[in-house]
Amino acid sequence: MPISVAIVGSGPAAFYTAEALVNSSKDVSIDFIERLPTPFGLIRGGVAPDHQNTKNVTKKYEKTAINDQVRFFGNVNVGRDVSLVELREIYDAVVLATGAPRDRKLGIPGEDKAGVFGSADFVGWYNGHPDFRDLNPDLNVSTAAVIGVGNVALDVARLLIREKEELVKADIADHAEKAILESPIKDVYILGRRGLVEAKFTNVEIKEMGKLAACVPQVKPDQLPDGIGDLPDREKRLKTRNLEAFLEYSKRLPNEKPKRVHFEFYAQPVEILGNDRVEGIRLERTIVEEGRAVGTGEFFEIECGLVVAAIGYLSEPLEGAPFDEKGGIIPNDDGRVDDGLYAAGWIKRGPSGVISSNRPDGVATAQHIQKDFAQGAKPGRTALEKLLKERNVRSVSFADWQKIDAAEINNAEGERPRRKFTTVADMLDILDR
Ligand SMILES: Cc1cc2nc3c(=O)[nH]c(=O)nc-3n(C[C@H](O)[C@H](O)[C@H](O)COP(=O)(O)OP(=O)(O)OC[C@H]3O[C@@H](n4cnc5c(N)ncnc54)[C@H](O)[C@@H]3O)c2cc1C
C-alpha cells in the first residue's frame, strides 16, 4: 500500500514537499488540501502584482500538481470542512504548510483606528485574495505611512504610488487598481526603528524605488551610516550596494517628480494619532545599541491618513497541533511535530526568506516521511473523498483550477496577465458553466 500523505496548504512549502516526495518514491500518494479554490499561496496572494517574473515559479509547481501520484483538493478548509484530527486518522502522514497569514500587531495606542491596516490584509486586498476584497481602504488621503523596513514595506509603498502605465502588465485586483489610480497620495513614508544596516531590503527592490515613473526617493544623508561595518562577505556586499543606492537617493530633489517616498530611519512609532480615523503617527527618535533600537526621548509627528504596518507575520494555531503563541509557529524538530505530523515553510520556521528558502523544508520533511514509514497503512485519498461527499463539501480539483486560471487569463485585455476573480463564488461559478 502506498504511503498516504496529506499536505495542508498549497504554497511554496507544500509544493517543495510534494516535489521531494514524488522524486523520492513512486510508492507515495500525495493530496494537497487547500482552503482556497486557487493554489500557490502567497505567490498568488502576497508577491507584488507588478513583479510577474517572480510568479513564474508556479510553472514548475504545475508539473508536480499534474503528476499521477498527486491530487489537489481546493476549497477545503482544514479546521472547518475537515479537522486535523480526522486527517491524522485517515492519512499516514500529515504535513502542515499553512504559512503565516496573521499580522504582528504594533502594540501601540491607536492602532485600531480606521485607516490602519496590517500588510497581510492590505497586500491581500490589492492581490484580490477573497478574504480581503471588501477591505475598502480609504486612499483619498495625501500622505501614507508604511511601518517596517523589509521588502513587503517596499511593495506596499511602491504600489501606492504606481501610475497607470506602470500597472498594465500587473495582475492587480480591479478594485485596488481603481482605488490606487484615483488616489491623491503624493507622499509615502517608510518608517524603520533602526537604520539601513539593520533593514532587510534587498538590492533589486531598493534600486527599483529609484526608477519609478512619478516618484522620487528621499533619504536624509545624516541617517545613512559611514560604512557597513563587520558582516559576513555576502551580506556585506548586498548592504554596500544598498548603501550606494541610498547615497544616490540622498542627493535627489523632492520636486524632481510629483510624488515622493521618504525613508525615515531611527524612528519608532509610539502612537497612532487622530479621533476615529488615523490623522498621524507620533514617533520617538532612536539610536541603535548592540543591534537594538533605543529611544532617545526626542519625539516628532508625521501627518498621514493611511498607515500600513509591515512588521511581520504569525501563523494560525490549528486544533489538534501544538502551537507556540509567542513565536507564532508550530514547535517542531526540523519539521517533525509529532508521530505522523510534520510542518514545512513559514509555519515551521516563521516568516523569513524568499520563495526558494522553503525548498530545504520540503526536502527535509520528505526525508523524514521516507524514514518514518516503510509502507502505508491508512486509506488516505478515498477516505477523504468519502468524508467530503458526506459533508457536501465542494472540492476543486487541479483541472478545475486550470479552468479558473484560463478564464482569468481570457478576461484580461492587452498585456495584463490575468483579471483575477476575487470571490470564491465567482471562481466556482466558472466551473458550473
Ligand atoms: C507580501 C509578501 C510578498 C512576498 N514577495 C516575495 C517575493 O517577491 N519573492 C520571494 O521570493 N518571496 C516573497 N515572499 C515570501 C514568500 O511568499 C514565502 O516565502 C512563501 O510564500 C512561504 O510559503 P508557505 O508555503 O510557507 O506559505 P504560503 O505561501 O502562505 O502558503 C500557505 C497556504 O496554506 C493555505 N492554508 C492556510 N490555512 C489553511 C487551512 N486551514 N486549510 C487549508 N489550507 C490552508 C493558504 O491558503 C495558502 O495557500 C513574499 C511574502 C509576502 C508576505
The ligand as an SDF file (V2000), in Angstrom:
LIG
                    3D

 53 58  0  0  0  0  0  0  0  0999 V2000
    3.6130   40.3650    0.8670 C   0  0  0  0  0  0  0  0  0  0  0  0
    4.6530   39.3220    0.5490 C   0  0  0  0  0  0  0  0  0  0  0  0
    5.4100   39.4420   -0.6040 C   0  0  0  0  0  0  0  0  0  0  0  0
    6.3850   38.4900   -0.8970 C   0  0  0  0  0  0  0  0  0  0  0  0
    7.1180   38.6480   -2.0320 N   0  0  0  0  0  0  0  0  0  0  0  0
    8.0870   37.7490   -2.3120 C   0  0  0  0  0  0  0  0  0  0  0  0
    8.8750   37.9170   -3.4900 C   0  0  0  0  0  0  0  0  0  0  0  0
    8.6930   38.8650   -4.2660 O   0  0  0  0  0  0  0  0  0  0  0  0
    9.8480   36.9850   -3.7400 N   0  0  0  0  0  0  0  0  0  0  0  0
   10.0750   35.9190   -2.8840 C   0  0  0  0  0  0  0  0  0  0  0  0
   10.9690   35.0870   -3.1580 O   0  0  0  0  0  0  0  0  0  0  0  0
    9.3260   35.7470   -1.7540 N   0  0  0  0  0  0  0  0  0  0  0  0
    8.3520   36.6270   -1.4630 C   0  0  0  0  0  0  0  0  0  0  0  0
    7.6110   36.4700   -0.3290 N   0  0  0  0  0  0  0  0  0  0  0  0
    7.8840   35.2980    0.5510 C   0  0  0  0  0  0  0  0  0  0  0  0
    7.1540   34.0140    0.0580 C   0  0  0  0  0  0  0  0  0  0  0  0
    5.8810   34.3500   -0.4130 O   0  0  0  0  0  0  0  0  0  0  0  0
    7.0910   32.9890    1.2030 C   0  0  0  0  0  0  0  0  0  0  0  0
    8.4370   32.5890    1.4840 O   0  0  0  0  0  0  0  0  0  0  0  0
    6.2830   31.7440    0.8980 C   0  0  0  0  0  0  0  0  0  0  0  0
    5.0610   32.0130    0.2740 O   0  0  0  0  0  0  0  0  0  0  0  0
    6.0010   30.9320    2.1800 C   0  0  0  0  0  0  0  0  0  0  0  0
    5.4530   29.7030    1.7740 O   0  0  0  0  0  0  0  0  0  0  0  0
    4.4570   28.8120    2.6470 P   0  0  0  0  0  0  0  0  0  0  0  0
    4.1020   27.6750    1.7650 O   0  0  0  0  0  0  0  0  0  0  0  0
    5.0660   28.5380    3.9730 O   0  0  0  0  0  0  0  0  0  0  0  0
    3.1640   29.7390    2.9350 O   0  0  0  0  0  0  0  0  0  0  0  0
    2.0580   30.3640    1.9900 P   0  0  0  0  0  0  0  0  0  0  0  0
    2.6230   30.7710    0.6840 O   0  0  0  0  0  0  0  0  0  0  0  0
    1.3920   31.4030    2.8070 O   0  0  0  0  0  0  0  0  0  0  0  0
    1.0190   29.1830    1.7200 O   0  0  0  0  0  0  0  0  0  0  0  0
    0.1340   28.7310    2.7330 C   0  0  0  0  0  0  0  0  0  0  0  0
   -1.0900   28.1100    2.0750 C   0  0  0  0  0  0  0  0  0  0  0  0
   -1.8590   27.4170    3.0720 O   0  0  0  0  0  0  0  0  0  0  0  0
   -3.2280   27.6660    2.8390 C   0  0  0  0  0  0  0  0  0  0  0  0
   -3.9450   27.4600    4.1090 N   0  0  0  0  0  0  0  0  0  0  0  0
   -3.8470   28.2130    5.2340 C   0  0  0  0  0  0  0  0  0  0  0  0
   -4.6490   27.7350    6.1970 N   0  0  0  0  0  0  0  0  0  0  0  0
   -5.2710   26.6490    5.6870 C   0  0  0  0  0  0  0  0  0  0  0  0
   -6.2360   25.7380    6.2000 C   0  0  0  0  0  0  0  0  0  0  0  0
   -6.7070   25.8390    7.4580 N   0  0  0  0  0  0  0  0  0  0  0  0
   -6.6930   24.7380    5.3950 N   0  0  0  0  0  0  0  0  0  0  0  0
   -6.2010   24.6100    4.1320 C   0  0  0  0  0  0  0  0  0  0  0  0
   -5.2920   25.4660    3.5870 N   0  0  0  0  0  0  0  0  0  0  0  0
   -4.8280   26.4670    4.3550 C   0  0  0  0  0  0  0  0  0  0  0  0
   -3.2580   29.0990    2.3440 C   0  0  0  0  0  0  0  0  0  0  0  0
   -4.4740   29.4180    1.6660 O   0  0  0  0  0  0  0  0  0  0  0  0
   -2.0410   29.1240    1.4390 C   0  0  0  0  0  0  0  0  0  0  0  0
   -2.3560   28.7190    0.1270 O   0  0  0  0  0  0  0  0  0  0  0  0
    6.6150   37.3900   -0.0070 C   0  0  0  0  0  0  0  0  0  0  0  0
    5.8440   37.2870    1.1430 C   0  0  0  0  0  0  0  0  0  0  0  0
    4.8770   38.2400    1.4330 C   0  0  0  0  0  0  0  0  0  0  0  0
    4.0680   38.1210    2.6850 C   0  0  0  0  0  0  0  0  0  0  0  0
  1  2  1  0
  2  3  1  0
  2 52  2  0
  3  4  2  0
  4  5  1  0
  4 50  1  0
  5  6  2  0
  6  7  1  0
  6 13  1  0
  7  8  2  0
  7  9  1  0
  9 10  1  0
 10 11  2  0
 10 12  1  0
 12 13  2  0
 13 14  1  0
 14 15  1  0
 14 50  1  0
 15 16  1  0
 16 17  1  0
 16 18  1  0
 18 19  1  0
 18 20  1  0
 20 21  1  0
 20 22  1  0
 22 23  1  0
 23 24  1  0
 24 25  2  0
 24 26  1  0
 24 27  1  0
 27 28  1  0
 28 29  2  0
 28 30  1  0
 28 31  1  0
 31 32  1  0
 32 33  1  0
 33 34  1  0
 33 48  1  0
 34 35  1  0
 35 36  1  0
 35 46  1  0
 36 37  1  0
 36 45  1  0
 37 38  2  0
 38 39  1  0
 39 40  1  0
 39 45  2  0
 40 41  1  0
 40 42  2  0
 42 43  1  0
 43 44  2  0
 44 45  1  0
 46 47  1  0
 46 48  1  0
 48 49  1  0
 50 51  2  0
 51 52  1  0
 52 53  1  0
M  END
$$$$
